[in-house]
Structures are given as C-alpha cells and as structure tokens.
Amino acid sequence: MKKGLCATADLCDKFGDKIAYVAPLFQLYGGKRHFGGQIVTVKCFEDNSFVKTTLAKPGEGKVLVIDGGASLRKALVGDLIAAEAVKNRWEGIVVNGCIRDSEKINTMPEIGIKAINTHPRKTEKKNIGEVEVTVEFGGVKFVPGQYLVADADGIVVADFDITQ
C-alpha cells in the first residue's frame, strides 16, 4: 500500500458527497490490494493497442482507467501487459471489461487491478481507441487528472488529491 493512502471506507467517512462512488461491479486482482493515484484514461472496445502503449510509459503516481465498454468477450489486460505496468511503476489499473492470466497477475505484488471479470480470449490489435478522454461507467465520470483510490471495498474518485 502506498504510504498514507486511506482505505475507501475512511475516505467515504471523511469526504461524504464530495467524492464519487463507483458502482460495485468490479473484482480485485493482483497482489496490491489497495492502490490510488492520478487518473489517466483509455477508451477502447476489444482492442488493447492503446492500453499497451500507455502502460509502456512511466506511471508512478498514476492509475490507468480503461473504458472497454464493459465487454465480456475479450480481455484488455493480461500478464504481459500487467508486467509492463509493474516495470513502469503504475499504481494500478481499473478495467471496465475483462482481464486474463489472473492467476499470474495475482502473484504480482506491485500491481492492483479492478476489473469486471476474467476472459481467456485476447483482443485484436487495430490501433482503435482514444487516450486522455473523459470516460463514464459505474455511475461515475473519470476525468484525466482526477484522483482515484481502490481497495477490496470499492473505488472512489475525486477532483482533489485523496491519495495523501
């Protein structure tokens, strides 16, 4: 856990309606069970090209939020992409869609991932998608530059830094 990072329940108690609460649709994967940081976004559907290129960049202090259109037909993150996120020091990933290689990802102590579920099928690479755009799912708008904290209890988002 990042030093000073509060649990989502504590953030709810402290900030009430000043923060946004993502609907409880997501499972927690990876060895990092509590993560948070500044939001970077990717919007894509069954094509993880931009997920891969984004996670290849430095990510310290950042969380990648992927709006995959809630597709349950293909996985947007697998063990190789998760390992790249670890290498580049991303704090975590939220996937409005599926991941794969969950058993391997669950052995990676440096990454936390919230996703709807798992699916073994990979995506096609067509370079279709958008980066750094506002995305909306789970009843919340995710704006690049906002802050997110996630743990076993849920995901919360704020316009101000809730990671300290």
Secondary structure as a PSIPRED ss2 file (coil, helix, strand):
# PSIPRED VFORMAT (PSIPRED V4.0)

   1 M C   1.000  0.000  0.000
   2 K C   1.000  0.000  0.000
   3 K C   1.000  0.000  0.000
   4 G C   1.000  0.000  0.000
   5 L C   1.000  0.000  0.000
   6 C C   1.000  0.000  0.000
   7 A C   1.000  0.000  0.000
   8 T H   0.000  1.000  0.000
   9 A H   0.000  1.000  0.000
  10 D H   0.000  1.000  0.000
  11 L H   0.000  1.000  0.000
  12 C H   0.000  1.000  0.000
  13 D H   0.000  1.000  0.000
  14 K H   0.000  1.000  0.000
  15 F H   0.000  1.000  0.000
  16 G H   0.000  1.000  0.000
  17 D H   0.000  1.000  0.000
  18 K H   0.000  1.000  0.000
  19 I C   1.000  0.000  0.000
  20 A E   0.000  0.000  1.000
  21 Y E   0.000  0.000  1.000
  22 V C   1.000  0.000  0.000
  23 A C   1.000  0.000  0.000
  24 P C   1.000  0.000  0.000
  25 L C   1.000  0.000  0.000
  26 F C   1.000  0.000  0.000
  27 Q E   0.000  0.000  1.000
  28 L E   0.000  0.000  1.000
  29 Y E   0.000  0.000  1.000
  30 G C   1.000  0.000  0.000
  31 G C   1.000  0.000  0.000
  32 K C   1.000  0.000  0.000
  33 R C   1.000  0.000  0.000
  34 H C   1.000  0.000  0.000
  35 F E   0.000  0.000  1.000
  36 G E   0.000  0.000  1.000
  37 G E   0.000  0.000  1.000
  38 Q E   0.000  0.000  1.000
  39 I E   0.000  0.000  1.000
  40 V E   0.000  0.000  1.000
  41 T E   0.000  0.000  1.000
  42 V E   0.000  0.000  1.000
  43 K E   0.000  0.000  1.000
  44 C C   1.000  0.000  0.000
  45 F C   1.000  0.000  0.000
  46 E C   1.000  0.000  0.000
  47 D C   1.000  0.000  0.000
  48 N C   1.000  0.000  0.000
  49 S H   0.000  1.000  0.000
  50 F H   0.000  1.000  0.000
  51 V H   0.000  1.000  0.000
  52 K H   0.000  1.000  0.000
  53 T H   0.000  1.000  0.000
  54 T H   0.000  1.000  0.000
  55 L H   0.000  1.000  0.000
  56 A C   1.000  0.000  0.000
  57 K C   1.000  0.000  0.000
  58 P C   1.000  0.000  0.000
  59 G C   1.000  0.000  0.000
  60 E C   1.000  0.000  0.000
  61 G C   1.000  0.000  0.000
  62 K E   0.000  0.000  1.000
  63 V E   0.000  0.000  1.000
  64 L E   0.000  0.000  1.000
  65 V E   0.000  0.000  1.000
  66 I E   0.000  0.000  1.000
  67 D E   0.000  0.000  1.000
  68 G C   1.000  0.000  0.000
  69 G C   1.000  0.000  0.000
  70 A C   1.000  0.000  0.000
  71 S C   1.000  0.000  0.000
  72 L C   1.000  0.000  0.000
  73 R C   1.000  0.000  0.000
  74 K C   1.000  0.000  0.000
  75 A E   0.000  0.000  1.000
  76 L E   0.000  0.000  1.000
  77 V E   0.000  0.000  1.000
  78 G C   1.000  0.000  0.000
  79 D H   0.000  1.000  0.000
  80 L H   0.000  1.000  0.000
  81 I H   0.000  1.000  0.000
  82 A H   0.000  1.000  0.000
  83 A H   0.000  1.000  0.000
  84 E H   0.000  1.000  0.000
  85 A H   0.000  1.000  0.000
  86 V H   0.000  1.000  0.000
  87 K H   0.000  1.000  0.000
  88 N C   1.000  0.000  0.000
  89 R C   1.000  0.000  0.000
  90 W C   1.000  0.000  0.000
  91 E C   1.000  0.000  0.000
  92 G E   0.000  0.000  1.000
  93 I E   0.000  0.000  1.000
  94 V E   0.000  0.000  1.000
  95 V E   0.000  0.000  1.000
  96 N E   0.000  0.000  1.000
  97 G E   0.000  0.000  1.000
  98 C E   0.000  0.000  1.000
  99 I E   0.000  0.000  1.000
 100 R C   1.000  0.000  0.000
 101 D C   1.000  0.000  0.000
 102 S H   0.000  1.000  0.000
 103 E H   0.000  1.000  0.000
 104 K H   0.000  1.000  0.000
 105 I H   0.000  1.000  0.000
 106 N C   1.000  0.000  0.000
 107 T C   1.000  0.000  0.000
 108 M C   1.000  0.000  0.000
 109 P C   1.000  0.000  0.000
 110 E C   1.000  0.000  0.000
 111 I C   1.000  0.000  0.000
 112 G E   0.000  0.000  1.000
 113 I E   0.000  0.000  1.000
 114 K E   0.000  0.000  1.000
 115 A E   0.000  0.000  1.000
 116 I E   0.000  0.000  1.000
 117 N E   0.000  0.000  1.000
 118 T E   0.000  0.000  1.000
 119 H C   1.000  0.000  0.000
 120 P C   1.000  0.000  0.000
 121 R C   1.000  0.000  0.000
 122 K E   0.000  0.000  1.000
 123 T C   1.000  0.000  0.000
 124 E C   1.000  0.000  0.000
 125 K C   1.000  0.000  0.000
 126 K C   1.000  0.000  0.000
 127 N C   1.000  0.000  0.000
 128 I C   1.000  0.000  0.000
 129 G C   1.000  0.000  0.000
 130 E E   0.000  0.000  1.000
 131 V E   0.000  0.000  1.000
 132 E C   1.000  0.000  0.000
 133 V C   1.000  0.000  0.000
 134 T C   1.000  0.000  0.000
 135 V E   0.000  0.000  1.000
 136 E E   0.000  0.000  1.000
 137 F E   0.000  0.000  1.000
 138 G C   1.000  0.000  0.000
 139 G C   1.000  0.000  0.000
 140 V E   0.000  0.000  1.000
 141 K E   0.000  0.000  1.000
 142 F E   0.000  0.000  1.000
 143 V C   1.000  0.000  0.000
 144 P C   1.000  0.000  0.000
 145 G C   1.000  0.000  0.000
 146 Q C   1.000  0.000  0.000
 147 Y E   0.000  0.000  1.000
 148 L E   0.000  0.000  1.000
 149 V E   0.000  0.000  1.000
 150 A E   0.000  0.000  1.000
 151 D E   0.000  0.000  1.000
 152 A C   1.000  0.000  0.000
 153 D C   1.000  0.000  0.000
 154 G E   0.000  0.000  1.000
 155 I E   0.000  0.000  1.000
 156 V E   0.000  0.000  1.000
 157 V E   0.000  0.000  1.000
 158 A E   0.000  0.000  1.000
 159 D C   1.000  0.000  0.000
 160 F C   1.000  0.000  0.000
 161 D C   1.000  0.000  0.000
 162 I C   1.000  0.000  0.000
 163 T C   1.000  0.000  0.000
 164 Q C   1.000  0.000  0.000
